[in-house]
């Protein structure tokens, strides 16, 4: 069985993932990491300061991390030094943090993506195909999340923008509009924060007389947890390197 430890084990996402690990006959939940120590589902949870010794003791195969950038920067480096495969769903890294992290964990298999939903990963492929065919259309990206989400635009929206830019060429990203503005060679980006929205993402392609709209809506965080579980089962079997859900799903 694949031994799994979870960062942010006391959090909403961490607890959900832990329960899914327990339900999976091929995975074993062996412990967690958080800012305070204790137990989750009968397994020990340690602080980052004690993570290295904890890994030596329980010898996990993979660590799942859906926390915040500052915590991931610490915990992922420790796990990689110990040869533990990584599944990283944390977003909000600065470019400098991202480069530093990827350099520090390049010796182990890493599945890192801004969204682990199977549907979103297929959605990205649909957006890529549409953008490759509709490069002369006006493009708008709209995302909505719950009122407590801190980073904006979302990591998923940033991936959408990256996919579009790869297909249509470099365009200015216009974050909202105000005043007297005329559309240029740009991609409009609009961010909504409110209530308990789990995650909505829409891409609109506008041309005279028609609009094409692609959307994905997540109704429960379980879709992200399920994807992370698939990645956790897959990662320890891969060679060292950086992967996304595209490789996990064989897209």
BAMARGU-611267 format. One record per residue (C-alpha): residue number from 1; x, y, z. Coordinates in nm, 3 decimals. Example, Ala and Ser with C-alpha at 12.3 -4.5 7.8 and 13.67 -1.06 7.14 Angstrom:
<1; <1.230; -0.450; 0.780>>
<2; <1.367; -0.106; 0.714>>
//
This chain:
<1; <0.000; 0.000; 0.000>>
<2; <0.107; 0.359; -0.067>>
<3; <0.168; 0.549; 0.257>>
<4; <0.031; 0.903; 0.255>>
<5; <0.091; 1.204; 0.479>>
<6; <-0.117; 1.519; 0.447>>
<7; <-0.016; 1.879; 0.509>>
<8; <-0.283; 2.098; 0.664>>
<9; <-0.431; 1.785; 0.818>>
<10; <-0.662; 1.979; 1.053>>
<11; <-0.801; 2.194; 0.772>>
<12; <-1.121; 2.138; 0.577>>
<13; <-0.942; 2.012; 0.267>>
<14; <-0.687; 1.807; 0.461>>
<15; <-0.953; 1.626; 0.659>>
<16; <-1.153; 1.552; 0.346>>
<17; <-0.847; 1.407; 0.172>>
<18; <-0.759; 1.200; 0.479>>
<19; <-1.105; 1.041; 0.480>>
<20; <-1.076; 0.961; 0.109>>
<21; <-0.733; 0.806; 0.162>>
<22; <-0.879; 0.579; 0.429>>
<23; <-1.155; 0.472; 0.191>>
<24; <-0.906; 0.382; -0.083>>
<25; <-0.784; 0.020; -0.053>>
<26; <-0.453; 0.103; -0.224>>
<27; <-0.361; 0.392; 0.008>>
<28; <-0.279; 0.418; 0.376>>
<29; <-0.310; 0.741; 0.578>>
<30; <-0.013; 0.744; 0.814>>
<31; <-0.012; 1.099; 0.951>>
<32; <-0.020; 1.469; 0.891>>
<33; <0.148; 1.805; 0.930>>
<34; <-0.004; 2.126; 1.065>>
<35; <0.078; 2.433; 1.273>>
<36; <-0.028; 2.249; 1.589>>
<37; <0.025; 1.887; 1.682>>
<38; <-0.233; 1.625; 1.769>>
<39; <-0.416; 1.348; 1.589>>
<40; <-0.650; 1.317; 1.289>>
<41; <-0.851; 1.000; 1.238>>
<42; <-0.629; 0.832; 1.495>>
<43; <-0.302; 0.921; 1.320>>
<44; <-0.034; 1.160; 1.452>>
<45; <-0.005; 1.516; 1.324>>
<46; <0.326; 1.696; 1.372>>
<47; <0.453; 2.049; 1.318>>
<48; <0.695; 2.143; 1.040>>
<49; <0.977; 2.152; 1.295>>
<50; <0.930; 1.779; 1.358>>
<51; <0.847; 1.674; 1.002>>
<52; <1.193; 1.544; 0.907>>
<53; <1.209; 1.311; 1.209>>
<54; <0.847; 1.207; 1.151>>
<55; <0.926; 1.106; 0.792>>
<56; <1.224; 0.903; 0.911>>
<57; <0.995; 0.724; 1.154>>
<58; <0.694; 0.642; 0.933>>
<59; <0.860; 0.638; 0.589>>
<60; <0.573; 0.771; 0.374>>
<61; <0.567; 0.729; -0.003>>
<62; <0.390; 1.054; -0.087>>
<63; <0.291; 1.383; 0.077>>
<64; <-0.021; 1.577; -0.026>>
<65; <-0.009; 1.953; 0.031>>
<66; <-0.311; 2.186; -0.006>>
<67; <-0.206; 2.466; 0.229>>
<68; <-0.056; 2.811; 0.172>>
<69; <0.257; 2.907; -0.018>>
<70; <0.466; 2.984; 0.291>>
<71; <0.391; 2.645; 0.447>>
<72; <0.447; 2.452; 0.125>>
<73; <0.783; 2.622; 0.077>>
<74; <0.896; 2.466; 0.406>>
<75; <0.726; 2.126; 0.410>>
<76; <0.778; 2.027; 0.046>>
<77; <1.152; 2.094; 0.071>>
<78; <1.179; 1.875; 0.381>>
<79; <0.986; 1.590; 0.219>>
<80; <1.187; 1.610; -0.105>>
<81; <1.515; 1.586; 0.087>>
<82; <1.383; 1.263; 0.234>>
<83; <1.287; 1.126; -0.110>>
<84; <0.910; 1.153; -0.061>>
<85; <0.695; 1.205; -0.372>>
<86; <0.481; 1.519; -0.368>>
<87; <0.128; 1.618; -0.468>>
<88; <0.097; 1.996; -0.446>>
<89; <-0.233; 2.180; -0.484>>
<90; <-0.126; 2.500; -0.310>>
<91; <-0.166; 2.819; -0.513>>
<92; <-0.062; 3.180; -0.462>>
<93; <0.314; 3.135; -0.511>>
<94; <0.510; 3.433; -0.634>>
<95; <0.721; 3.363; -0.945>>
<96; <1.030; 3.369; -0.724>>
<97; <0.881; 3.121; -0.476>>
<98; <0.772; 2.893; -0.757>>
<99; <1.118; 2.886; -0.914>>
<100; <1.286; 2.826; -0.577>>
<101; <1.044; 2.547; -0.486>>
<102; <1.072; 2.363; -0.816>>
<103; <1.450; 2.372; -0.798>>
<104; <1.445; 2.234; -0.443>>
<105; <1.211; 1.941; -0.518>>
<106; <1.339; 1.832; -0.859>>
<107; <1.488; 1.510; -0.719>>
<108; <1.146; 1.349; -0.656>>
<109; <0.825; 1.290; -0.856>>
<110; <0.601; 1.596; -0.814>>
<111; <0.243; 1.638; -0.933>>
<112; <0.177; 2.011; -0.910>>
<113; <-0.123; 2.185; -1.059>>
<114; <-0.356; 2.473; -0.986>>
<115; <-0.660; 2.244; -0.998>>
<116; <-0.689; 1.869; -0.936>>
<117; <-1.045; 1.837; -1.063>>
<118; <-1.066; 1.588; -1.348>>
<119; <-1.329; 1.807; -1.510>>
<120; <-1.115; 2.120; -1.495>>
<121; <-0.821; 1.942; -1.654>>
<122; <-1.043; 1.837; -1.944>>
<123; <-1.186; 2.192; -1.948>>
<124; <-0.833; 2.330; -2.000>>
<125; <-0.795; 2.104; -2.303>>
<126; <-1.127; 2.229; -2.444>>
<127; <-1.017; 2.589; -2.388>>
<128; <-0.688; 2.518; -2.566>>
<129; <-0.867; 2.369; -2.864>>
<130; <-1.113; 2.658; -2.883>>
<131; <-0.841; 2.922; -2.851>>
<132; <-0.638; 2.759; -3.129>>
<133; <-0.938; 2.791; -3.360>>
<134; <-1.077; 3.126; -3.242>>
<135; <-0.767; 3.341; -3.222>>
<136; <-0.941; 3.635; -3.392>>
<137; <-1.222; 3.644; -3.133>>
<138; <-1.238; 3.875; -2.830>>
<139; <-1.166; 3.665; -2.522>>
<140; <-1.286; 3.718; -2.164>>
<141; <-1.207; 3.505; -1.856>>
<142; <-1.438; 3.515; -1.553>>
<143; <-1.380; 3.335; -1.223>>
<144; <-1.574; 3.326; -0.896>>
<145; <-1.484; 3.185; -0.555>>
<146; <-1.596; 3.207; -0.192>>
<147; <-1.543; 3.527; 0.002>>
<148; <-1.247; 3.387; 0.199>>
<149; <-1.022; 3.307; -0.098>>
<150; <-0.718; 3.532; -0.081>>
<151; <-0.535; 3.501; -0.414>>
<152; <-0.685; 3.664; -0.721>>
<153; <-0.720; 3.569; -0.993>>
<154; <-0.736; 3.204; -0.894>>
<155; <-0.461; 2.963; -0.986>>
<156; <-0.704; 2.791; -1.221>>
<157; <-0.776; 3.120; -1.398>>
<158; <-0.402; 3.184; -1.432>>
<159; <-0.368; 2.844; -1.598>>
<160; <-0.656; 2.931; -1.832>>
<161; <-0.476; 3.252; -1.928>>
<162; <-0.150; 3.063; -1.984>>
<163; <-0.326; 2.810; -2.210>>
<164; <-0.493; 3.085; -2.413>>
<165; <-0.173; 3.288; -2.449>>
<166; <0.010; 2.979; -2.576>>
<167; <-0.248; 2.942; -2.853>>
<168; <-0.328; 3.301; -2.957>>
<169; <0.004; 3.471; -2.885>>
<170; <0.088; 3.727; -2.623>>
<171; <-0.194; 3.963; -2.533>>
<172; <-0.229; 4.217; -2.255>>
<173; <-0.434; 4.092; -1.962>>
<174; <-0.692; 4.355; -1.865>>
<175; <-0.806; 4.309; -1.505>>
<176; <-1.151; 4.465; -1.496>>
<177; <-1.244; 4.785; -1.673>>
<178; <-1.335; 5.131; -1.551>>
<179; <-1.388; 5.467; -1.714>>
<180; <-1.358; 5.541; -2.084>>
<181; <-1.184; 5.238; -2.228>>
<182; <-1.186; 5.085; -2.573>>
<183; <-1.098; 4.722; -2.625>>
<184; <-0.748; 4.656; -2.756>>
<185; <-0.561; 4.334; -2.827>>
<186; <-0.630; 4.204; -2.478>>
<187; <-0.786; 3.931; -2.269>>
<188; <-1.034; 4.057; -2.012>>
<189; <-1.003; 3.903; -1.666>>
<190; <-1.281; 3.939; -1.408>>
<191; <-1.274; 3.816; -1.048>>
<192; <-1.576; 3.761; -0.825>>
<193; <-1.558; 3.685; -0.453>>
<194; <-1.865; 3.606; -0.247>>
<195; <-2.056; 3.362; -0.034>>
<196; <-1.949; 2.999; -0.040>>
<197; <-1.880; 2.960; -0.414>>
<198; <-1.651; 2.658; -0.450>>
<199; <-1.513; 2.755; -0.791>>
<200; <-1.663; 2.879; -1.118>>
<201; <-1.458; 2.945; -1.432>>
<202; <-1.585; 3.071; -1.767>>
<203; <-1.411; 3.160; -2.092>>
<204; <-1.604; 3.365; -2.348>>
<205; <-1.509; 3.400; -2.715>>
<206; <-1.691; 3.698; -2.872>>
<207; <-1.726; 3.784; -3.237>>
<208; <-1.984; 3.988; -3.423>>
<209; <-2.320; 3.805; -3.417>>
<210; <-2.210; 3.522; -3.186>>
<211; <-2.054; 3.421; -2.856>>
<212; <-1.903; 3.085; -2.761>>
<213; <-1.884; 3.016; -2.388>>
<214; <-1.703; 2.735; -2.207>>
<215; <-1.765; 2.690; -1.834>>
<216; <-1.675; 2.466; -1.544>>
<217; <-1.849; 2.481; -1.207>>
<218; <-1.739; 2.291; -0.897>>
<219; <-2.017; 2.217; -0.650>>
<220; <-1.805; 2.053; -0.381>>
<221; <-1.437; 2.054; -0.282>>
<222; <-1.453; 1.676; -0.308>>
<223; <-1.375; 1.707; -0.680>>
<224; <-1.031; 1.847; -0.591>>
<225; <-0.973; 1.586; -0.323>>
<226; <-1.061; 1.300; -0.559>>
<227; <-0.810; 1.424; -0.813>>
<228; <-0.544; 1.454; -0.543>>
<229; <-0.608; 1.093; -0.443>>
<230; <-0.552; 0.978; -0.802>>
<231; <-0.232; 1.180; -0.815>>
<232; <-0.111; 1.039; -0.482>>
<233; <-0.153; 0.683; -0.609>>
<234; <0.029; 0.768; -0.932>>
<235; <0.317; 0.989; -0.816>>
<236; <0.532; 0.729; -0.635>>
<237; <0.540; 0.517; -0.952>>
<238; <0.680; 0.800; -1.167>>
<239; <1.039; 0.901; -1.230>>
<240; <1.167; 1.217; -1.058>>
<241; <1.033; 1.526; -1.232>>
<242; <0.749; 1.774; -1.251>>
<243; <0.408; 1.651; -1.368>>
<244; <0.052; 1.779; -1.389>>
<245; <-0.282; 1.601; -1.388>>
<246; <-0.247; 1.576; -1.764>>
<247; <0.009; 1.299; -1.715>>
<248; <-0.187; 1.140; -1.429>>
<249; <-0.501; 1.122; -1.642>>
<250; <-0.322; 1.033; -1.965>>
<251; <-0.466; 1.331; -2.150>>
//
